[in-house]
Amino acid sequence: MRTEVFITSEFITLGQFLKFENLIESGGSVKFFLEEIPVFINNEQDNRRGRKLYPGDVVSIEEFGEFIIVAE
């Protein structure tokens, strides 16, 4: 099952997304999270915290689930 993540801007960065979804406690944790946990965006692994996520993008994180970015 996919969790819908609504954004009000054109995009959200991967780091902002992780914080927004409470997968990390602070922005400083992003680097460590991405080093330890594989993150897939549209079925391609990506560990860039500045990666821009646009509506329609699907983020899959093992143990956390699958999320789809949706424009509000």
Secondary structure, 3 states (H helix, E strand, C coil): CEEEEEECCCCEEHHHHHHHCCCCCCHHHHHHHHHHCCEEECCEECCCCCCEECCCCEEEECCCEEEEEEEC
